[in-house]
Amino acid sequence: MKSINAKLDLLVVGAGFAGSVIAERLASAGMQVMLIDRREHVGGNAFDELDEHGVLIHRYGPHIFHTNAHRVVEYLSQFTEWIPYEHRVLAHVDGQLLPIPINRLTVNRLYGLNLDEAGVRAFFDVVREPREPLSTSEDVVLNAVGRDLYEKFFRGYTRKQWGLDPSELSASVTSRIPVRINDDCRYFTDEFQIMPKEGYGALFERMLAHPNITIELGVEFMAEKWRYPVRHVVYTGPIDAYFNYCFGRLPYRSLRFECEHIANRPWFQPVGVVNYPNDHQFTRITEYKHLTGQSHPGTTIMREYPQNEGEPYYPVPRPENETLYHCYKSRAESEENTSFVGRLAQYRYYNMDQVVAAALKLADKLIDKLNRN
């Protein structure tokens, strides 16, 4: 660890994608960067590791990379090779494993029908409950697929995931999930659907290997920020914590993970993720070997239990929470030498590629600013 004698160009708080990308970009521009994180590892929630049985898992739940952004792929490809992976999800409904997002196969298998694409379109037209405006997540689903599919696939899952009924959540929660009339069972349709060949850990290790980057782990920034004389700070943690919750706490939803290793059984389930909208307390089971392409005689699965307490994972999308966030955003805009970026700092549900894109954009601005000052 380098001693902190001279003034740093940049202090980055948080070593997930947002912080690590900015640290690498400014270090490559010739600046001295200190990267800190309160955890004992880099990578943020994308951190992966071998479990005690030698199976590669994502400690904080599945992280599946998909994007249409060429710049993001080109940038990350400096630090990793890729393997193809098209994510497929099944939902355990009425004793069957059915494709989600809902498509032609879902409808035909659930109801014992044999509809073609035109027939599925007509089916949706009959069962849908038109809503205007689409203000809530319930509105979005009922408007698209009607009451029965809403109850079977969405309502129970949403209640478990968010601790709220879909009628209490903004439309953005369910509008991210398409409805299809064809047989496309891919969860995403992005141009790039890939996973880092050696895992996220290797990607972050290479990204942060620059000699201008110093890393300190296990550091609580708010308790020790006086230790870092610095020209500029990039903060990626919860924005309400930065301002000592002066306007009140922003609500987040957290997760508890339960892993189980199954020896001498190569596969537990047919796809990477199976959702359980109506059964059990957990929302889904992830089997990581589907995601990583790893060869192993056994397999490890992870069950997810949503909860209110714990690590902040998901900003809760409700109008009153957005209003509270804007109080903090206005305060943040007055911080001349501090920038806020990332899911927690911007109180947004960002995918990994969106975080990387936002970090690259901010890095360009900071390089210009610090070179001028």
VONU-738459 format. One line per 4 residues: number of its first residue (from 1); their letters; for each residue z, y, x of N, C-alpha, C. Coordinates in steps of 0.1 Angstrom, whole numbers, plus 5000, padded with zeros to 4 digits. Atoms other than C-alpha are relative to their C-alpha. Layout:
NUM) A) Z/Y/X/Z/Y/X/Z/Y/X | ...
//
This chain:
1) MKSI) 5000/4988/5008/5000/5000/5000/5000/5012/5009 | 5001/4988/4993/4990/5034/5013/5012/5009/4996 | 4990/4990/5004/5017/5061/5015/4993/5012/4994 | 5005/4989/5007/5012/5091/4993/5004/5013/5007
5) NAKL) 4997/4988/4993/5012/5120/5018/4992/5012/4996 | 5009/4989/5004/4982/5141/5010/4997/4999/4985 | 5003/4999/5014/4971/5153/4976/4988/4991/4997 | 5011/5009/5004/4950/5127/4958/4990/5008/4992
9) DLLV) 5010/4994/5008/4917/5137/4942/5002/4995/4985 | 5000/5005/5013/4923/5115/4912/5011/4989/4998 | 4990/5010/5004/4952/5095/4896/4995/4994/4987 | 5005/5007/5012/4940/5069/4871/5012/4991/4995
13) VGAG) 4989/5007/5006/4967/5055/4847/4994/4990/4991 | 5005/5011/5008/4957/5021/4834/4988/4993/5007 | 5010/5007/4992/4936/4994/4852/4992/4991/4992 | 5010/5007/5008/4916/4981/4823/4986/5005/5003
17) FAGS) 5014/4996/4998/4879/4987/4819/4998/5015/5002 | 5002/4985/4999/4882/5025/4813/5005/5005/5014 | 4995/4995/4987/4904/5032/4843/4993/4994/5012 | 5006/5006/4988/4888/5008/4867/4986/5005/5002
21) VIAE) 5013/4994/4999/4853/5021/4860/5000/5014/5006 | 4998/4986/4995/4864/5057/4866/5004/5000/5014 | 4995/5001/4987/4883/5047/4897/4989/4996/5010 | 5011/5005/4991/4853/5029/4912/4989/5011/5002
25) RLAS) 5011/4990/5000/4828/5057/4903/5004/5012/5009 | 4996/4989/4992/4849/5085/4919/5003/4996/5014 | 4999/5005/4986/4858/5064/4949/4987/4999/5007 | 5013/5001/4994/4821/5058/4955/4994/5013/5002
29) AGMQ) 5004/4986/4997/4816/5095/4953/5007/5007/5011 | 4993/4995/4988/4839/5099/4983/5014/5006/4997 | 4987/4995/5003/4871/5108/4965/5011/4990/5002 | 4988/5009/4998/4906/5094/4971/5006/4998/4987
33) VMLI) 4995/5003/5014/4918/5076/4940/5012/4991/5001 | 4989/5009/5002/4951/5061/4931/4999/4994/4986 | 5001/5007/5013/4950/5035/4903/5013/4993/4998 | 4987/5006/5002/4983/5025/4887/4999/4993/4986
37) DRRE) 4999/5007/5012/4992/5001/4859/5015/4995/4998 | 4987/5005/5002/5025/4991/4843/5001/4985/5001 | 5000/5014/4999/5015/4955/4843/4999/4996/5015 | 5001/5005/4986/5014/4933/4874/4986/4995/5004
41) HVGG) 5013/5004/4997/4977/4928/4873/4990/5010/4995 | 5011/4991/5005/4944/4947/4869/4992/4993/4989 | 5008/5006/5011/4919/4941/4841/5004/5003/4986 | 4996/4997/5013/4939/4953/4812/5001/4988/4991
45) NAFD) 5000/5011/5009/4935/4932/4781/4989/4990/5002 | 5011/5009/4996/4904/4916/4796/5004/4990/5011 | 4995/5009/4989/4926/4898/4822/4998/4986/4996 | 5001/5015/5002/4918/4861/4826/5006/4993/5011
49) ELDE) 4993/5007/4989/4935/4834/4846/4999/4985/4996 | 4999/5015/5003/4937/4796/4850/5014/4997/4995 | 4987/5005/5005/4964/4781/4829/5006/4989/5009 | 4993/5010/4991/4988/4755/4844/4992/4987/5000
53) HGVL) 5008/5012/5000/4962/4728/4835/4986/5003/5007 | 5013/4997/4993/4933/4746/4853/4989/5005/4991 | 5010/4995/5009/4915/4759/4822/5001/5015/5000 | 5001/4985/4999/4903/4795/4824/5002/5005/4986
57) IHRY) 4997/4994/5013/4918/4815/4795/5001/5015/5001 | 4998/4986/5000/4920/4851/4785/5014/5002/4994 | 4986/4999/5004/4957/4860/4784/5003/5008/4987 | 4997/4991/5012/4954/4887/4757/4989/4998/4989
61) GPHI) 5009/5003/5011/4929/4870/4734/4985/5001/5005 | 5014/5001/4995/4891/4864/4736/4993/5013/5002 | 5008/4988/4997/4870/4891/4752/4985/4995/5003 | 5014/5005/5000/4833/4885/4745/4991/5012/5002
65) FHTN) 5008/4988/4996/4808/4908/4762/4987/5000/4993 | 5013/4999/5007/4778/4920/4741/4997/5015/5000 | 5003/4986/5000/4759/4952/4742/4985/5002/4999 | 5014/4996/4999/4725/4970/4738/4998/5010/5011
69) AHRV) 5001/4989/4990/4733/4995/4766/4996/4995/5013 | 5005/5005/4987/4712/4988/4796/5008/5006/5012 | 4993/4994/4989/4731/5013/4817/5013/4992/5003 | 4987/5007/4998/4764/4994/4811/4997/4987/5007
73) VEYL) 5003/5013/4994/4748/4960/4820/4996/5002/5015 | 5004/4997/4987/4732/4975/4851/5012/5003/5009 | 4989/4996/4992/4764/4990/4863/5009/4988/5003 | 4991/5011/4998/4786/4959/4857/4994/4989/5009
77) SQFT) 5007/5011/4992/4760/4936/4873/5001/5002/5015 | 4997/4999/4985/4769/4951/4907/5012/4992/5004 | 4987/5007/4997/4802/4932/4904/5001/4986/4995 | 5000/5013/5005/4793/4900/4887/4986/4994/4997
81) EWIP) 5012/5007/5006/4766/4874/4879/5004/4997/4985 | 4998/5002/5014/4763/4865/4842/4996/4986/4996 | 5005/5012/5006/4760/4834/4821/4998/5003/4985 | 5002/4996/5014/4745/4835/4786/5011/4994/4991
85) YEHR) 4990/5005/5010/4769/4831/4756/4997/5007/4987 | 5002/4994/5013/4760/4837/4720/5012/4995/4991 | 4987/5003/5007/4793/4839/4700/4997/4995/4986 | 5001/5005/5013/4795/4818/4669/5014/4998/4994
89) VLAH) 4986/5002/5007/4825/4818/4644/4998/4993/4987 | 4999/5007/5013/4833/4795/4616/5013/5004/4993 | 4988/4997/5008/4858/4801/4588/5004/4988/4993 | 4995/5012/5007/4880/4774/4574/5003/5004/4985
93) VDGQ) 4999/4996/5014/4875/4779/4536/4997/4988/4991 | 5001/5011/5010/4880/4754/4508/4997/4986/5007 | 5001/5013/4993/4883/4725/4533/4987/4999/5008 | 5012/5000/4992/4850/4734/4551/5001/5010/5011
97) LLPI) 5002/4990/4989/4840/4751/4583/4987/5007/4997 | 5012/4993/5004/4815/4778/4572/4997/5012/5008 | 5003/4989/4991/4796/4804/4591/5005/5013/4995 | 4997/4986/5003/4809/4839/4593/4995/5008/5012
101) PINR) 5003/4993/5012/4793/4865/4591/4994/4991/4989 | 5006/5007/5011/4783/4852/4557/4985/5001/5000 | 5015/5001/5000/4747/4840/4556/4995/4990/4990 | 5005/5009/5009/4724/4817/4537/5007/4986/5000
105) LTVN) 4993/5012/4998/4741/4786/4551/5014/5000/4993 | 4987/4998/5006/4775/4799/4540/5000/4998/4985 | 5001/5001/5015/4765/4804/4504/4996/4987/4995 | 5005/5013/5004/4746/4772/4501/5010/4989/5001
109) RLYG) 4990/5010/4998/4773/4750/4516/5013/5002/4991 | 4988/4998/5007/4802/4767/4498/4998/4997/4985 | 5002/5001/5014/4786/4766/4463/4991/4988/4996 | 5009/5012/5002/4764/4734/4467/4986/5004/4995
113) LNLD) 5013/4995/5004/4732/4754/4463/4989/4997/5010 | 5011/5002/4991/4698/4753/4479/4991/5012/5000 | 5007/4988/5001/4687/4789/4479/4992/5003/5013 | 5007/4994/4989/4660/4804/4501/5005/5014/5002
117) EAGV) 4995/4986/4997/4663/4839/4515/4999/5009/4988 | 5001/4992/5013/4650/4855/4483/5011/4996/4990 | 4990/5005/5010/4674/4834/4463/5014/5005/5004 | 4987/4995/4995/4704/4845/4485/5001/5015/4997
121) RAFF) 5000/4986/5003/4694/4881/4481/5003/5002/4985 | 4997/4999/5014/4693/4876/4443/5014/4997/4996 | 4986/5005/5002/4726/4858/4444/5010/5012/5003 | 4991/4989/4997/4743/4888/4461/4998/5011/4990
125) DVVR) 5002/4989/5010/4727/4912/4436/5007/4997/4987 | 4993/5004/5012/4743/4892/4408/5015/5002/5001 | 4985/5001/4999/4778/4888/4422/5006/5013/5006 | 4994/4988/4994/4783/4921/4440/5006/5010/4990
129) EPRE) 4994/4990/5008/4805/4948/4425/4997/5014/5006 | 5004/4988/4994/4788/4981/4432/5012/5010/5000 | 4990/4990/4998/4812/5007/4446/4994/5013/5006 | 5005/4987/4994/4806/5044/4453/5011/5010/4998
133) PLST) 5004/5002/4986/4818/5058/4475/5007/4988/5006 | 4994/5011/4993/4826/5031/4500/5012/5005/5009 | 4989/4993/4993/4860/5045/4510/5009/4990/5007 | 4991/5010/4995/4880/5013/4517/4993/4988/5005
137) SEDV) 5006/5013/4996/4874/4979/4533/4997/4991/4988 | 5003/5007/5012/4877/4964/4499/4987/5004/4994 | 5013/4995/5006/4849/4986/4486/4988/4995/5007 | 5012/5004/4993/4826/4976/4514/4997/4985/4997
141) VLNA) 5003/5014/5002/4830/4938/4509/4996/4997/4985 | 5003/5002/5014/4830/4939/4471/4986/5005/4997 | 5013/4994/5002/4799/4961/4472/4989/4991/5005 | 5010/5008/4994/4781/4936/4494/4999/4986/4995
145) VGRD) 5000/5014/5003/4792/4901/4483/5008/4996/4988 | 4993/5003/5012/4814/4903/4453/5014/4995/5002 | 4985/5003/5000/4849/4891/4443/5003/4987/5007 | 4996/5013/4996/4849/4854/4451/4999/4999/5016
149) LYEK) 5002/5000/4985/4835/4857/4487/5010/5009/5007 | 4990/4991/4995/4858/4886/4492/5014/4993/5001 | 4987/5006/5000/4889/4866/4482/5000/4988/5010 | 5000/5012/4992/4878/4835/4502/4999/5003/5015
153) FFRG) 5003/4997/4986/4867/4851/4535/5007/5012/5006 | 4996/4987/4995/4881/4886/4538/5014/5004/4997 | 4987/4993/5004/4912/4895/4518/5012/4994/5008 | 4989/5006/4993/4936/4869/4533/5000/5003/5015
157) YTRK) 5001/4997/4986/4924/4874/4568/5004/5014/5004 | 4997/4985/4998/4926/4912/4566/5015/5002/4998 | 4985/4998/5002/4962/4910/4552/5008/4995/5012 | 4993/5005/4988/4973/4888/4581/4997/5009/5012
161) QWGL) 5004/4993/4988/4954/4908/4607/5007/5014/5001 | 4995/4986/5000/4966/4943/4596/5013/5002/4993 | 4988/4998/5007/4996/4936/4575/4998/5009/4988 | 5004/4992/5011/4978/4956/4548/4989/4994/4992
165) DPSE) 5011/5004/5008/4955/4949/4519/4987/5008/5004 | 5013/4993/4997/4918/4957/4524/4999/5014/4993 | 5001/4987/5008/4922/4984/4497/5008/5011/5007 | 4992/4990/4993/4946/5002/4521/4995/5004/5013
169) LSAS) 5006/4997/4987/4923/5003/4551/4987/5007/4999 | 5013/4993/5000/4894/5025/4560/4988/4990/4999 | 5012/5009/5002/4859/5011/4553/4995/4995/5014 | 5005/5004/4987/4853/5008/4591/5004/4986/5004
173) VTSR) 4995/5013/4995/4873/4976/4594/4990/4989/4996 | 5009/5011/5004/4849/4954/4574/4986/5004/5001 | 5014/4996/4999/4818/4975/4577/4993/4995/5013 | 5005/5005/4987/4815/4961/4613/4994/4986/4998
177) IPVR) 5004/5014/5002/4808/4926/4598/4988/5000/4991 | 5012/5000/5008/4772/4921/4586/5000/4989/4989 | 5002/5011/5010/4761/4900/4556/4985/4997/5001 | 5014/5004/4998/4728/4881/4561/4995/4990/4989
181) INDD) 5006/5009/5009/4704/4863/4539/4992/4989/5007 | 5007/5011/4992/4689/4841/4567/5010/4991/5006 | 4991/5010/4994/4704/4813/4588/5006/5004/5014 | 4995/4996/4987/4714/4834/4618/5015/4999/5000
185) CRYF) 4985/5002/4999/4749/4822/4627/5007/5007/5012 | 4994/4993/4989/4754/4844/4657/5009/5011/4995 | 4992/4989/5005/4783/4868/4653/4995/5013/5004 | 5006/4987/4996/4765/4895/4673/4985/4998/5002
189) TDEF) 5015/5001/4999/4728/4903/4675/4996/5010/5012 | 5003/4991/4989/4730/4926/4706/4989/4994/5010 | 5010/5005/4990/4702/4923/4733/5007/4992/5011 | 4993/5007/4989/4727/4913/4759/5013/4993/4994
193) QIMP) 4988/5008/5004/4752/4885/4750/5003/4991/5012 | 4998/5006/4987/4766/4874/4783/5015/5000/5003 | 4986/5000/4995/4799/4865/4801/5000/5000/5015 | 5000/5000/4985/4809/4871/4837/5001/4986/5005
197) KEGY) 5001/5014/4995/4800/4839/4856/5013/4995/5006 | 4987/5004/4993/4833/4838/4876/5012/5005/4993 | 4989/4994/5008/4854/4855/4849/5002/5015/5003 | 4997/4986/4999/4867/4890/4844/5008/5003/5012
201) GALF) 4992/4997/4988/4892/4887/4872/4992/5003/5012 | 5009/4998/4989/4865/4883/4898/4992/5013/4999 | 5007/4988/5002/4846/4912/4883/5009/5012/5004 | 4991/4989/4997/4876/4936/4885/5003/5000/5015
205) ERML) 4997/5001/4986/4884/4924/4920/4989/5007/5009 | 5011/4994/4992/4850/4934/4933/4999/5015/4996 | 5002/4986/5004/4849/4966/4913/5010/5009/5007 | 4989/4992/4994/4882/4978/4928/5002/4998/5015
209) AHPN) 4999/5003/4986/4876/4967/4964/4997/5012/5009 | 5004/4988/4992/4865/5002/4975/5012/5005/5009 | 4989/4995/4991/4885/5015/5005/5006/5013/4996 | 4995/4988/5005/4890/5048/4987/5010/4998/4988
213) ITIE) 4991/5003/5012/4910/5031/4959/5013/4994/5005 | 4987/5006/4998/4947/5025/4963/5006/4996/4986 | 4995/5006/5013/4964/5003/4936/5015/4998/5001 | 4986/5003/5002/5000/5003/4925/5002/4993/4986
217) LGVE) 4997/5007/5012/5011/4978/4899/5015/5000/4996 | 4986/5000/5004/5043/4975/4879/5006/5014/4999 | 4995/4986/5000/5045/5013/4876/5000/5006/4986 | 5000/4993/5013/5056/5032/4845/4997/5015/5003
221) FMAE) 5005/4987/4996/5036/5064/4848/5010/5011/4994 | 4992/4989/5006/5058/5086/4824/5013/5001/5008 | 4987/4999/4992/5089/5078/4845/4998/5004/5014 | 5002/4998/4985/5073/5083/4879/4988/5009/5003
225) KWRY) 5012/4992/4997/5044/5108/4875/5003/5011/5010 | 4997/4990/4990/5062/5133/4897/4997/4995/5014 | 5002/5005/4987/5055/5110/4926/4985/5002/5005 | 5015/5000/4997/5017/5117/4925/4995/5014/5000
229) PVRH) 5008/4987/4999/5004/5151/4937/4986/4997/4999 | 5014/5004/5004/4969/5150/4923/4992/5012/4995 | 5008/4990/5006/4940/5172/4914/4997/4998/4986 | 5003/5003/5014/4932/5154/4882/5006/4986/4996
233) VVYT) 4994/5013/5006/4947/5126/4860/4990/4995/4989 | 5006/5007/5011/4928/5101/4839/5010/4991/4994 | 4989/5008/5007/4951/5086/4813/4993/4991/4990 | 5006/5009/5009/4941/5055/4794/5010/4993/4991
237) GPID) 4990/5006/5008/4974/5046/4778/5001/5006/4986 | 4998/4994/5014/4987/5054/4742/5002/5015/5001 | 5000/4985/5000/4981/5091/4736/5014/5005/4995 | 4987/4995/5005/5013/5095/4716/5011/4998/5010
241) AYFN) 4990/5002/4990/5034/5081/4744/4999/5011/5011 | 5002/4990/4990/5019/5106/4768/5008/5013/4996 | 4993/4988/5005/5033/5134/4746/5013/4997/4994 | 4986/5003/5004/5066/5117/4741/5002/4999/4985
245) YCFG) 4999/5002/5015/5058/5110/4704/5004/5013/4993 | 4996/4987/5005/5062/5147/4696/4996/5002/4985 | 5004/4998/5014/5043/5144/4663/5003/4987/4992 | 4998/5013/5006/5055/5108/4655/4992/4990/5007
249) RLPY) 5007/5011/4993/5043/5074/4666/4988/4996/4992 | 5012/5005/5005/5008/5063/4660/5001/4985/4997 | 4999/5014/5002/5007/5029/4643/4990/4991/5007 | 5008/5010/4994/4993/4999/4662/5003/4986/4994
253) RSLR) 4997/5014/5004/4989/4963/4653/5000/4992/5013 | 4999/5008/4988/4999/4937/4679/4997/4986/4997 | 5003/5014/5002/4994/4900/4685/5010/4992/5008 | 4993/5010/4992/5014/4870/4696/4991/4988/5002
257) FECE) 5010/5011/4997/4995/4842/4713/5008/4987/5003 | 4994/5013/4998/5004/4805/4713/4989/4991/5005 | 5010/5008/4994/4985/4783/4737/5004/4985/4999 | 4997/5014/5000/4982/4745/4735/4989/4993/5008
261) HIAN) 5010/5008/4993/4965/4722/4760/4999/4986/4995 | 5003/5014/5006/4949/4690/4748/4994/4992/5011 | 5005/5008/4988/4945/4665/4777/4990/4990/4995 | 5009/5011/5002/4916/4641/4779/4992/5001/4987
265) RPWF) 5008/4997/5012/4898/4657/4750/4991/5012/5003 | 5008/4989/4995/4868/4678/4760/4999/5012/4990 | 5002/4989/5010/4865/4698/4727/5010/4998/4989 | 4991/5000/5012/4889/4707/4699/4992/5004/4987
269) QPVG) 5007/4995/5012/4865/4726/4676/4985/5002/5004 | 5014/5000/4996/4827/4730/4674/4995/5013/5005 | 5004/4987/4995/4826/4767/4683/5011/5007/5006 | 4990/4993/4993/4845/4792/4703/5012/5005/4992
273) VVNY) 4989/4995/5008/4865/4807/4674/4998/4995/4986 | 4999/5003/5014/4875/4794/4640/5010/5008/4993 | 4991/4992/5008/4890/4818/4615/5007/4992/4989 | 4992/5006/5010/4918/4808/4591/5004/5011/4990
277) PNDH) 4996/4989/5009/4917/4834/4563/5010/4997/4990 | 4991/5003/5011/4938/4816/4538/5010/4989/5003 | 4991/5010/4997/4957/4789/4556/5008/5004/5013 | 4992/4998/4988/4986/4791/4582/5003/5015/5002
281) QFTR) 4996/4987/4997/5002/4822/4596/4991/5007/5011 | 5009/4994/4990/4977/4826/4625/4987/5003/4993 | 5013/4995/5005/4943/4843/4620/4989/4991/5005 | 5011/5007/4994/4922/4823/4643/5004/4991/5012
285) ITEY) 4998/5008/4988/4920/4796/4670/4987/5002/5009 | 5010/4998/4990/4900/4803/4702/5000/4988/5010 | 5001/5010/4989/4888/4775/4725/4991/5005/5011 | 5006/4992/4989/4880/4791/4758/4988/4994/5007
289) KHLT) 5011/5007/4993/4857/4765/4773/4986/5003/4994 | 5013/4996/5006/4830/4775/4748/4996/5013/5005 | 5003/4986/4996/4832/4811/4760/4996/5000/5015 | 5001/4999/4985/4834/4805/4798/4990/4990/5006
293) GQSH) 5009/5010/4994/4811/4775/4802/5007/4991/5010 | 4993/5008/4990/4838/4758/4823/5000/4985/4996 | 5000/5015/5001/4837/4720/4828/5014/4996/5003 | 4987/5004/4998/4871/4704/4824/5003/4988/4991
297) PGTT) 4999/5011/5009/4882/4670/4810/5009/5002/4988 | 4992/4996/5012/4908/4686/4787/4995/5014/4995 | 5003/4987/5006/4908/4718/4767/5012/5007/4996 | 4989/4992/5004/4931/4747/4759/4995/5009/4988
301) IMRE) 5003/4991/5012/4932/4765/4725/5011/5010/4999 | 4991/4989/5002/4949/4797/4716/5000/5005/4985 | 4998/4996/5013/4963/4806/4682/5005/5015/5000 | 4996/4986/5000/4967/4843/4673/5008/5003/4987
305) YPQN) 4991/4996/5011/4996/4856/4652/5001/5016/5000 | 4998/4986/5001/4993/4893/4642/5014/5004/4997 | 4986/4995/5002/5025/4914/4642/5000/5015/5003 | 4999/4985/4998/5037/4950/4642/5006/5003/5013
309) EGEP) 4993/4997/4987/5059/4948/4673/4993/4994/5012 | 5005/5005/4988/5047/4943/4708/4989/5009/5006 | 5011/4992/4993/5017/4954/4730/4991/5006/4989 | 5009/4994/5010/4995/4979/4711/4986/4996/5003
313) YYPV) 5013/5005/4999/4962/4962/4705/4990/5008/4992 | 5010/4994/5009/4945/4977/4675/5006/5012/4993 | 4996/4989/5009/4948/5012/4661/4998/4997/4986 | 5001/5003/5014/4954/5010/4624/4991/5010/4993
317) PRPE) 5009/4991/5006/4924/5026/4606/5003/5004/4986 | 4997/4994/5013/4938/5047/4578/4999/5015/5001 | 5002/4985/4999/4932/5084/4570/5012/5007/5005 | 4988/4993/4996/4968/5094/4575/5002/4998/5015
321) NETL) 4999/5003/4985/4967/5078/4610/4990/5009/5008 | 5010/4992/4994/4935/5096/4618/5005/5015/5001 | 4995/4986/5000/4951/5129/4608/5011/5002/5011 | 4990/4999/4989/4981/5122/4631/4994/5000/5014
325) YHCY) 5007/5000/4987/4958/5113/4660/4994/5013/5003 | 5006/4987/4997/4940/5146/4657/5010/5011/5004 | 4990/4991/4995/4973/5164/4662/5002/4998/5015 | 4999/5003/4986/4976/5146/4695/4987/5004/5008
329) KSRA) 5013/4997/4994/4939/5151/4703/4999/5015/5003 | 5000/4985/4998/4943/5189/4699/5009/5003/5012 | 4990/4998/4989/4973/5188/4722/4993/4996/5014 | 5006/5005/4988/4953/5167/4747/4989/5009/5006
333) ESEE) 5011/4991/4996/4924/5192/4748/5006/5012/5008 | 4994/4989/4992/4948/5218/4762/5005/4996/5013 | 4995/5005/4987/4957/5196/4792/4988/5002/5010 | 5011/4997/4992/4934/5212/4817/4996/4990/5011
337) NTSF) 5003/5009/4989/4937/5187/4845/5003/4985/4997 | 4998/5014/5004/4941/5155/4825/4989/4997/4990 | 5010/5005/5009/4914/5135/4807/5006/4987/4993 | 4996/5011/5008/4920/5109/4780/4988/4991/4996
341) VGRL) 5012/5009/5003/4897/5079/4776/5005/4986/4997 | 4997/5014/5002/4898/5044/4762/5006/4998/4986 | 4996/5003/5013/4910/5026/4731/5013/5006/4996 | 4987/4994/5004/4946/5037/4732/5001/5015/5001
345) AQYR) 5000/4985/4998/4940/5072/4745/4992/5007/4990 | 5008/4994/5010/4914/5079/4719/5002/4994/4986 | 4997/5006/5013/4929/5058/4691/4988/4995/4992 | 5013/5005/5005/4896/5040/4685/4999/4985/5003
349) YYNM) 5003/5014/4998/4886/5004/4681/4987/4999/5008 | 5012/5001/4991/4862/5002/4711/4997/4986/5004 | 5004/5012/4992/4843/4972/4723/5000/5003/5015 | 4999/4998/4986/4843/4966/4760/4988/5009/5005
353) DQVV) 5011/4992/4996/4808/4980/4764/5001/5015/4997 | 4998/4986/5004/4817/5012/4745/5010/5006/5009 | 4990/4994/4991/4847/5017/4768/4993/5003/5013 | 5007/4998/4987/4825/5012/4799/4991/5012/4999
357) AAAL) 5010/4989/5002/4799/5037/4785/5008/5013/5000 | 4992/4987/5000/4826/5063/4778/5006/5003/5013 | 4995/4998/4987/4841/5058/4812/4990/5005/5010 | 5011/4996/4991/4808/5062/4830/4996/5015/4997
361) KLAD) 5003/4986/5004/4801/5094/4810/5011/5010/5005 | 4990/4992/4995/4835/5108/4819/5000/5001/5015 | 5000/5000/4986/4832/5098/4855/4989/5010/5005 | 5010/4991/4996/4799/5118/4858/5005/5015/4999
365) KLID) 4995/4987/5002/4817/5149/4844/5011/5003/5011 | 4989/4998/4991/4847/5145/4867/4995/5002/5015 | 5006/4998/4987/4826/5141/4898/4994/5014/5002 | 5005/4987/5000/4808/5173/4890/5011/5011/5001
369) KLNR) 4989/4991/5001/4840/5191/4882/5008/5001/5013 | 4992/5000/4988/4859/5180/4913/4992/5005/5012 | 5008/4995/4989/4830/5187/4936/4999/5015/5000 | 5001/4985/5001/4828/5223/4923/5013/5007/5003
373) N) 4987/4993/4998/4866/5230/4926/5005/4998/5014
//
